[in-house]
């Protein structure tokens, strides 16, 4: 492989779609303030990441956002809130992402060029509205029709520049990698899949993936980077509890192993905004 993109979806643990019916936002427990260990790990590994921030939590986490930028990582927008895009009208979506972009830029004091939809729930209409709002790249495409929340984004009219990378004019789309196993595309690079599979299986899947792919993208979330106890409600179902908690313990060490393994392959880690500028020849 040549390029690897490490990305973080900056949402709180109670923003997870399968917890949204439990009204947990009033809890005093938050995981984003615990990200400093992860930032220190990135410094140790000498790699830079792209952080997609939910705008409604930006102001109260301004110190962390500024620290992310101070350490030369990139930031993007993960929406105003973490609701699925197909639950919003086009007018509501455009208004919210315009507001979100302005809010994050006010906190970060820099341009915010990138966007990622909650749960990869992007469609083509909303992608065009993302461009209209002033974003220059998106990372919401995933080929995984079996997941009830995801959408397989139509990129008709886009030119494929590289593995996982598509272009339409000066706008670039980054795809989430999946591995074809039998007749299914399986996500192997983030979320619950990264927590569920032990490292030796992830390593094996990546080796299978790289036989036919040049680039790789990892996506993780703050609640997966800390062991802080989450105050889950007593009436939560076993399946939901498992999805939320499985593999959290020791996941930071696993991510270090994965990144170290990829580094040994001789890859170059890039932020998405740096990659876009490099591909389009922008200084």
C-alpha positions as a Markdown table, in Angstrom:
| # | Residue | x | y | z |
|---|---|---|---|---|
| 1 | Unk | 0.0 | 0.0 | 0.0 |
| 2 | Unk | 1.0 | 3.6 | -0.5 |
| 3 | Unk | -1.2 | 5.9 | 1.5 |
| 4 | Unk | -3.1 | 5.5 | 4.8 |
| 5 | Unk | -5.6 | 8.0 | 6.2 |
| 6 | Unk | -6.3 | 7.9 | 9.9 |
| 7 | Unk | -9.6 | 9.6 | 10.7 |
| 8 | Unk | -11.5 | 10.2 | 13.9 |
| 9 | Unk | -15.3 | 11.0 | 14.1 |
| 10 | Unk | -15.5 | 13.4 | 17.0 |
| 11 | Unk | -18.8 | 12.6 | 18.5 |
| 12 | Unk | -19.8 | 11.8 | 22.1 |
| 13 | Unk | -20.6 | 8.2 | 23.2 |
| 14 | Unk | -24.3 | 9.1 | 23.7 |
| 15 | Unk | -24.5 | 10.3 | 20.0 |
| 16 | Unk | -24.2 | 6.7 | 18.9 |
| 17 | Unk | -27.3 | 5.9 | 16.8 |
| 18 | Unk | -28.2 | 2.9 | 18.8 |
| 19 | Unk | -28.3 | 4.9 | 22.0 |
| 20 | Unk | -30.3 | 7.9 | 20.6 |
| 21 | Unk | -33.6 | 6.7 | 22.1 |
| 22 | Unk | -32.2 | 6.8 | 25.7 |
| 23 | Unk | -31.9 | 10.6 | 26.1 |
| 24 | Unk | -28.4 | 10.4 | 27.6 |
| 25 | Unk | -27.1 | 13.9 | 26.7 |
| 26 | Unk | -27.6 | 15.2 | 30.3 |
| 27 | Unk | -25.0 | 12.7 | 31.6 |
| 28 | Unk | -21.9 | 14.2 | 33.2 |
| 29 | Unk | -19.7 | 11.6 | 31.6 |
| 30 | Unk | -17.9 | 12.7 | 28.3 |
| 31 | Unk | -15.1 | 10.9 | 26.5 |
| 32 | Unk | -13.8 | 13.6 | 24.2 |
| 33 | Unk | -11.9 | 15.3 | 27.0 |
| 34 | Unk | -10.0 | 12.0 | 27.4 |
| 35 | Unk | -8.4 | 12.2 | 24.0 |
| 36 | Unk | -5.0 | 13.5 | 25.1 |
| 37 | Unk | -3.6 | 9.9 | 25.5 |
| 38 | Unk | -4.5 | 9.3 | 21.9 |
| 39 | Unk | -2.9 | 12.6 | 20.7 |
| 40 | Unk | 0.2 | 11.6 | 22.6 |
| 41 | Unk | 0.2 | 8.2 | 20.9 |
| 42 | Unk | 0.0 | 9.9 | 17.5 |
| 43 | Unk | 3.0 | 12.1 | 18.5 |
| 44 | Unk | 4.9 | 8.9 | 19.5 |
| 45 | Unk | 4.1 | 7.3 | 16.1 |
| 46 | Unk | 4.8 | 10.5 | 14.2 |
| 47 | Unk | 1.6 | 10.4 | 12.2 |
| 48 | Unk | -1.1 | 13.0 | 11.6 |
| 49 | Unk | -4.9 | 12.3 | 11.6 |
| 50 | Unk | -8.1 | 14.0 | 10.3 |
| 51 | Unk | -10.7 | 14.8 | 13.0 |
| 52 | Unk | -14.3 | 15.2 | 11.9 |
| 53 | Unk | -16.1 | 17.3 | 14.6 |
| 54 | Unk | -19.8 | 17.4 | 15.5 |
| 55 | Unk | -20.4 | 21.1 | 15.7 |
| 56 | Unk | -22.7 | 21.2 | 18.7 |
| 57 | Unk | -19.9 | 19.9 | 20.9 |
| 58 | Unk | -17.2 | 22.1 | 19.4 |
| 59 | Unk | -17.4 | 25.1 | 21.8 |
| 60 | Unk | -17.2 | 23.1 | 25.0 |
| 61 | Unk | -14.2 | 21.2 | 23.6 |
| 62 | Unk | -12.4 | 24.2 | 22.2 |
| 63 | Unk | -9.3 | 23.4 | 24.1 |
| 64 | Unk | -9.0 | 20.0 | 22.6 |
| 65 | Unk | -9.7 | 21.2 | 19.1 |
| 66 | Unk | -7.0 | 23.9 | 19.4 |
| 67 | Unk | -4.6 | 21.2 | 20.8 |
| 68 | Unk | -5.4 | 19.0 | 17.7 |
| 69 | Unk | -4.5 | 21.8 | 15.4 |
| 70 | Unk | -1.4 | 22.8 | 17.5 |
| 71 | Unk | -0.1 | 19.2 | 16.9 |
| 72 | Unk | -0.6 | 19.7 | 13.1 |
| 73 | Unk | -3.6 | 17.4 | 12.7 |
| 74 | Unk | -6.5 | 18.3 | 10.4 |
| 75 | Unk | -10.1 | 19.0 | 11.3 |
| 76 | Unk | -13.3 | 18.6 | 9.3 |
| 77 | Unk | -17.0 | 18.7 | 10.1 |
| 78 | Unk | -19.2 | 15.7 | 11.2 |
| 79 | Unk | -22.4 | 17.7 | 10.9 |
| 80 | Unk | -24.1 | 20.0 | 13.3 |
| 81 | Unk | -25.5 | 17.1 | 15.3 |
| 82 | Unk | -25.1 | 13.3 | 14.8 |
| 83 | Unk | -28.5 | 12.7 | 13.2 |
| 84 | Unk | -28.7 | 10.6 | 10.0 |
| 85 | Unk | -28.8 | 12.7 | 6.9 |
| 86 | Unk | -31.9 | 11.0 | 5.4 |
| 87 | Unk | -33.8 | 12.2 | 8.5 |
| 88 | Unk | -33.3 | 15.8 | 7.4 |
| 89 | Unk | -34.9 | 17.7 | 4.5 |
| 90 | Unk | -32.4 | 19.2 | 2.0 |
| 91 | Unk | -33.2 | 22.7 | 3.2 |
| 92 | Unk | -32.6 | 21.8 | 6.9 |
| 93 | Unk | -29.4 | 20.0 | 6.0 |
| 94 | Unk | -28.0 | 22.9 | 4.0 |
| 95 | Unk | -28.8 | 25.3 | 6.8 |
| 96 | Unk | -27.3 | 23.1 | 9.5 |
| 97 | Unk | -24.0 | 22.3 | 7.7 |
| 98 | Unk | -23.5 | 25.9 | 6.8 |
| 99 | Unk | -24.0 | 26.8 | 10.5 |
| 100 | Unk | -21.8 | 23.9 | 11.6 |
| 101 | Unk | -19.0 | 25.0 | 9.3 |
| 102 | Unk | -19.1 | 28.5 | 10.6 |
| 103 | Unk | -19.2 | 27.4 | 14.2 |
| 104 | Unk | -16.2 | 25.0 | 14.0 |
| 105 | Unk | -14.2 | 27.6 | 12.0 |
| 106 | Unk | -15.0 | 30.2 | 14.8 |
| 107 | Unk | -13.6 | 27.8 | 17.5 |
| 108 | Unk | -10.7 | 26.5 | 15.4 |
| 109 | Unk | -9.8 | 29.8 | 13.8 |
| 110 | Unk | -9.1 | 28.1 | 10.5 |
| 111 | Unk | -10.9 | 27.0 | 7.3 |
| 112 | Unk | -12.9 | 23.7 | 7.6 |
| 113 | Unk | -12.8 | 22.1 | 4.2 |
| 114 | Unk | -13.9 | 18.4 | 4.8 |
| 115 | Unk | -17.1 | 16.7 | 5.8 |
| 116 | Unk | -18.2 | 13.2 | 6.9 |
| 117 | Unk | -21.9 | 12.2 | 7.3 |
| 118 | Unk | -23.1 | 10.6 | 10.5 |
| 119 | Unk | -23.1 | 6.8 | 10.0 |
| 120 | Unk | -22.1 | 7.4 | 6.3 |
| 121 | Unk | -25.7 | 8.3 | 5.6 |
| 122 | Unk | -24.8 | 10.5 | 2.6 |
| 123 | Unk | -26.7 | 10.5 | -0.7 |
| 124 | Unk | -26.0 | 12.4 | -4.0 |
| 125 | Unk | -28.4 | 15.3 | -3.4 |
| 126 | Unk | -26.9 | 16.0 | 0.0 |
| 127 | Unk | -23.4 | 15.6 | -1.4 |
| 128 | Unk | -24.1 | 18.4 | -3.9 |
| 129 | Unk | -25.4 | 20.6 | -1.0 |
| 130 | Unk | -22.2 | 19.8 | 0.9 |
| 131 | Unk | -20.3 | 21.3 | -2.0 |
| 132 | Unk | -22.7 | 24.3 | -2.1 |
| 133 | Unk | -21.9 | 25.0 | 1.6 |
| 134 | Unk | -18.3 | 25.4 | 0.7 |
| 135 | Unk | -16.8 | 22.0 | 1.6 |
| 136 | Unk | -14.0 | 20.8 | -0.7 |
| 137 | Unk | -13.9 | 17.1 | 0.2 |
| 138 | Unk | -16.1 | 14.4 | 1.8 |
| 139 | Unk | -15.5 | 11.0 | 3.2 |
| 140 | Unk | -18.9 | 9.3 | 3.5 |
| 141 | Unk | -18.9 | 6.7 | 0.8 |
| 142 | Unk | -18.9 | 3.0 | 1.9 |
| 143 | Unk | -19.9 | -0.1 | -0.1 |
| 144 | Unk | -21.8 | -2.0 | 2.6 |
| 145 | Unk | -25.5 | -2.5 | 1.6 |
| 146 | Unk | -26.1 | -4.9 | 4.5 |
| 147 | Unk | -25.9 | -2.2 | 7.1 |
| 148 | Unk | -29.3 | -0.6 | 7.7 |
| 149 | Unk | -27.9 | 2.9 | 8.4 |
| 150 | Unk | -25.3 | 3.3 | 5.6 |
| 151 | Unk | -25.9 | 4.5 | 2.1 |
| 152 | Unk | -23.9 | 3.6 | -1.0 |
| 153 | Unk | -23.2 | 7.0 | -2.4 |
| 154 | Unk | -23.7 | 7.5 | -6.1 |
| 155 | Unk | -20.6 | 9.1 | -7.7 |
| 156 | Unk | -21.8 | 9.3 | -11.3 |
| 157 | Unk | -19.7 | 11.9 | -13.0 |
| 158 | Unk | -16.7 | 11.5 | -10.7 |
| 159 | Unk | -13.3 | 10.4 | -12.0 |
| 160 | Unk | -11.5 | 7.8 | -9.9 |
| 161 | Unk | -8.0 | 9.3 | -9.2 |
| 162 | Unk | -6.7 | 6.4 | -7.1 |
| 163 | Unk | -7.9 | 3.6 | -4.9 |
| 164 | Unk | -10.5 | 5.1 | -2.6 |
| 165 | Unk | -10.1 | 8.6 | -4.1 |
| 166 | Unk | -12.6 | 10.2 | -6.6 |
| 167 | Unk | -12.7 | 13.7 | -8.1 |
| 168 | Unk | -15.3 | 16.0 | -9.6 |
| 169 | Unk | -13.8 | 19.3 | -10.5 |
| 170 | Unk | -11.9 | 20.5 | -7.4 |
| 171 | Unk | -14.1 | 18.4 | -5.0 |
| 172 | Unk | -12.7 | 15.0 | -3.8 |
| 173 | Unk | -14.5 | 12.0 | -2.3 |
| 174 | Unk | -12.7 | 9.5 | 0.0 |
| 175 | Unk | -14.2 | 6.0 | 0.3 |
| 176 | Unk | -14.2 | 3.9 | 3.4 |
| 177 | Unk | -12.4 | 0.6 | 2.5 |
| 178 | Unk | -14.3 | -2.7 | 2.5 |
| 179 | Unk | -13.0 | -6.2 | 1.8 |
| 180 | Unk | -14.9 | -8.5 | -0.6 |
| 181 | Unk | -15.5 | -11.8 | 1.2 |
| 182 | Unk | -17.7 | -14.2 | -0.7 |
| 183 | Unk | -20.6 | -12.0 | -2.0 |
| 184 | Unk | -20.4 | -9.4 | 0.7 |
| 185 | Unk | -18.3 | -6.3 | 1.2 |
| 186 | Unk | -17.1 | -6.3 | 4.8 |
| 187 | Unk | -15.8 | -3.1 | 6.6 |
| 188 | Unk | -12.4 | -3.9 | 8.2 |
| 189 | Unk | -11.1 | -0.5 | 9.1 |
| 190 | Unk | -13.1 | 1.0 | 11.9 |
| 191 | Unk | -15.9 | 1.1 | 14.4 |
| 192 | Unk | -17.2 | -2.0 | 16.0 |
| 193 | Unk | -15.4 | -4.2 | 13.5 |
| 194 | Unk | -12.0 | -2.9 | 14.7 |
| 195 | Unk | -13.0 | -3.5 | 18.3 |
| 196 | Unk | -14.5 | -6.9 | 17.8 |
| 197 | Unk | -11.7 | -8.6 | 15.8 |
| 198 | Unk | -8.5 | -9.5 | 17.6 |
| 199 | Unk | -5.3 | -8.0 | 16.1 |
| 200 | Unk | -4.1 | -11.2 | 14.4 |
| 201 | Unk | -7.4 | -11.3 | 12.4 |
| 202 | Unk | -7.3 | -7.6 | 11.5 |
| 203 | Unk | -3.7 | -8.1 | 10.4 |
| 204 | Unk | -4.8 | -11.0 | 8.2 |
| 205 | Unk | -7.7 | -9.0 | 6.7 |
| 206 | Unk | -5.4 | -6.1 | 5.9 |
| 207 | Unk | -3.0 | -8.4 | 4.1 |
| 208 | Unk | -5.9 | -9.8 | 2.1 |
| 209 | Unk | -7.1 | -6.3 | 1.3 |
| 210 | Unk | -3.7 | -5.0 | 0.2 |
| 211 | Unk | -3.4 | -7.7 | -2.5 |
| 212 | Unk | -5.8 | -5.7 | -4.7 |
| 213 | Unk | -5.8 | -2.2 | -3.1 |
| 214 | Unk | -3.2 | 0.7 | -2.9 |
| 215 | Unk | -4.7 | 2.8 | -0.1 |
| 216 | Unk | -6.3 | 2.3 | 3.3 |
| 217 | Unk | -8.4 | 4.4 | 5.6 |
| 218 | Unk | -9.0 | 3.9 | 9.3 |
| 219 | Unk | -12.0 | 5.5 | 11.2 |
| 220 | Unk | -12.3 | 5.5 | 15.0 |
| 221 | Unk | -14.3 | 7.3 | 17.7 |
| 222 | Unk | -13.4 | 8.9 | 21.0 |
| 223 | Unk | -15.3 | 6.4 | 23.1 |
| 224 | Unk | -13.2 | 3.6 | 21.5 |
| 225 | Unk | -10.0 | 5.3 | 22.7 |
| 226 | Unk | -10.7 | 5.3 | 26.5 |
| 227 | Unk | -11.7 | 2.8 | 29.2 |
| 228 | Unk | -13.8 | 5.4 | 31.1 |
| 229 | Unk | -17.0 | 3.8 | 32.4 |
| 230 | Unk | -20.1 | 4.8 | 30.5 |
| 231 | Unk | -23.3 | 5.2 | 32.5 |
| 232 | Unk | -25.5 | 3.1 | 30.3 |
| 233 | Unk | -29.2 | 2.8 | 31.3 |
| 234 | Unk | -30.3 | -0.3 | 33.2 |
| 235 | Unk | -33.0 | -1.1 | 30.6 |
| 236 | Unk | -30.5 | -1.2 | 27.7 |
| 237 | Unk | -30.7 | -4.4 | 25.6 |
| 238 | Unk | -27.9 | -6.9 | 25.6 |
| 239 | Unk | -27.1 | -6.5 | 21.9 |
| 240 | Unk | -26.9 | -2.7 | 22.2 |
| 241 | Unk | -24.8 | -3.0 | 25.3 |
| 242 | Unk | -22.4 | -5.4 | 23.5 |
| 243 | Unk | -22.1 | -3.1 | 20.5 |
| 244 | Unk | -21.2 | -0.2 | 22.7 |
| 245 | Unk | -18.8 | -1.9 | 25.0 |
| 246 | Unk | -17.1 | -4.8 | 23.1 |
| 247 | Unk | -13.4 | -4.3 | 22.6 |
| 248 | Unk | -13.0 | -0.9 | 24.3 |
| 249 | Unk | -10.6 | -2.2 | 26.8 |
| 250 | Unk | -7.1 | -2.3 | 25.2 |
| 251 | Unk | -8.4 | -0.8 | 21.9 |
| 252 | Unk | -5.8 | 2.0 | 22.1 |
| 253 | Unk | -3.1 | -0.6 | 22.3 |
| 254 | Unk | -4.6 | -2.5 | 19.3 |
| 255 | Unk | -4.7 | 0.7 | 17.2 |
| 256 | Unk | -1.0 | 1.2 | 18.0 |
| 257 | Unk | -0.3 | -2.3 | 16.8 |
| 258 | Unk | -2.3 | -1.7 | 13.6 |
| 259 | Unk | -0.6 | 1.6 | 12.9 |
| 260 | Unk | 2.9 | 0.1 | 13.6 |
| 261 | Unk | 2.1 | -2.8 | 11.3 |
| 262 | Unk | 1.1 | -0.4 | 8.5 |
| 263 | Unk | 4.1 | 1.7 | 9.1 |
| 264 | Unk | 6.3 | -1.3 | 8.6 |
| 265 | Unk | 4.7 | -1.7 | 5.1 |
| 266 | Unk | 6.4 | 1.6 | 4.1 |
| 267 | Unk | 3.1 | 3.5 | 3.7 |
| 268 | Unk | 2.7 | 7.3 | 4.0 |
| 269 | Unk | 0.1 | 8.5 | 6.5 |
| 270 | Unk | -1.7 | 11.6 | 5.2 |
| 271 | Unk | -4.5 | 13.8 | 6.4 |
| 272 | Unk | -7.3 | 14.1 | 3.9 |
| 273 | Unk | -6.9 | 17.9 | 3.3 |
| 274 | Unk | -3.2 | 17.4 | 2.7 |
| 275 | Unk | -3.9 | 14.5 | 0.3 |
| 276 | Unk | -6.5 | 16.5 | -1.6 |
| 277 | Unk | -4.2 | 19.5 | -2.1 |
| 278 | Unk | -1.4 | 17.2 | -3.1 |
| 279 | Unk | -3.5 | 15.4 | -5.7 |
| 280 | Unk | -4.8 | 18.7 | -7.2 |
| 281 | Unk | -1.5 | 20.4 | -7.1 |
| 282 | Unk | -2.6 | 23.1 | -4.6 |
| 283 | Unk | 0.0 | 24.7 | -2.4 |
